[in-house]
């Protein structure tokens, strides 16, 4: 059976999307994946990404956020 560990839950202020990040560990072993679940009313978008993709995506998000709030 696959084990899911909730890492973060938040709600986007515009559009009220519910965003949840989960760690996915398969019983067969191997690399853990990061699952992103986005709920918009009754519609769900779910995708699993590997650590390399998560790091690249996270870096891009941080770069964008910092550019929006220069200090």
N, C-alpha and C positions, 0 to 999 in steps of 0.2 A: 504494500500500500504506500502511496505517496504521502509524505509528511509536509504540511504547510505551516510555516511560522510567520505570523503577522509581524511586520516591521514598522509600518507607519500607516495611519489613516488620516486623511484630511479632506476638506471640502473647499473647492475653488470658489472664491467669492462671486465671480461672474459666471452665470450658467449653472451654479450649484452642483457641479459634477462631484461625485464622491470618488476619491482616488485612494487605492490601497496598494501597498507594496508588500509582497510576501516572498519568503525564501522557499523554494521548492527543492525538496530532497527526495530522490527516488529510492525505493527499496533496493534496487539493483546496484546502487552506489553510483560513483562517478561525480562529475562536477555538479555543484548546486546551481540553480538558476534563479533569476529574479523575476517574479511574476508581477506585472502591473495590471491592475483591474480598475477600469474607469466605468462608472455607472452614470448614465444620463437618463433619468426617469426610469423607464423599463428596459432600456437598451444597455448592454454590457459590451465593453471592448476588453479583451484579455489577451496578453501576449507575454511570452517567456523569453528572457534574453540571457546571454552568457556574461561572465564577469568582464570580458574585454569590451563588449558593446555597452554594458552598464557604465563602465569607467569613462568611455568616450562621450556617451550621452550626458552623464553627470557633469563632466568638464564643460561641455557646451552650455548646459543649463546655468552653471555657475558663472561662466564668462558673460552670458547674456544678462543675468540678474545684476552682476556688478556694473555692467555698462549702463544699466537703467538707473542706478543709484550711485553716481560718482560722489566720492567723499574727499 
